[in-house]
Amino acid sequence: MDKRVQFDFEIEFTNGGGIQGQEFRLDINGDDISDEELASYIVEDMRLLMVGKVRILNKKIINEQHKRRPTEQK
């Protein structure tokens, strides 16, 4: 079975404002992902700019089929 991570997040922007997500799910490779890796993935995947603090909350790894198609390795 594939692994996914379910978590809440809060992102603050350096120019003011922020965004939040609750029970957000992402495909992962392996059995775990660090909060730092997860924060970087969110910021890069959503193409966010001027990011300040990123908080990862209520993280848990779940068994669930991946939803995205695998990307080709460069």
C-alpha positions in Angstrom: 0.0 0.0 0.0 1.2 3.5 -0.8 1.9 6.0 2.0 0.5 9.5 2.3 0.9 12.2 4.9 -2.1 14.0 6.4 -1.4 17.3 8.2 -2.5 20.8 9.0 -0.3 23.7 8.1 0.1 27.5 8.7 2.2 29.6 6.4 3.1 33.3 7.2 4.3 35.6 4.5 7.1 38.2 5.1 5.0 40.9 3.4 1.9 40.1 5.6 -0.9 37.7 5.6 -0.8 33.9 5.5 -2.6 30.7 4.5 -3.7 27.6 6.3 -4.7 24.1 5.4 -6.5 21.5 7.4 -6.3 17.7 6.9 -4.2 18.3 3.8 -2.9 15.1 2.1 0.2 14.5 0.0 1.8 11.4 -1.5 5.2 10.5 0.0 7.9 8.0 -0.8 8.9 5.8 2.2 7.4 5.6 5.6 8.0 9.2 6.9 8.8 12.8 6.0 10.3 15.4 8.2 8.5 18.7 9.0 11.2 20.6 7.2 10.9 18.5 4.0 7.2 18.8 4.1 7.3 22.6 4.5 9.7 22.8 1.6 7.6 20.6 -0.6 4.4 22.7 0.1 6.2 26.0 -0.6 7.8 24.7 -3.9 4.7 22.8 -5.1 2.4 25.8 -4.5 5.1 28.2 -5.9 4.8 30.5 -2.9 7.0 33.5 -2.6 8.0 35.7 0.4 7.4 32.8 2.8 8.2 33.4 6.4 7.4 30.8 9.0 5.8 27.4 8.1 4.2 25.4 10.8 3.3 21.7 10.3 0.7 20.4 12.8 -1.1 17.1 13.5 1.0 15.2 11.0 0.3 11.5 10.6 1.3 8.9 8.0 -1.6 7.0 6.5 -1.9 4.0 4.1 -3.7 5.2 1.1 -3.2 4.9 -2.7 -1.2 7.8 -4.2 -3.3 10.3 -6.1 -0.7 11.9 -8.4 0.9 10.2 -11.3 4.6 9.7 -10.7 6.8 12.4 -12.3 9.7 11.4 -14.4 13.1 11.7 -12.7 15.4 14.2 -14.5 
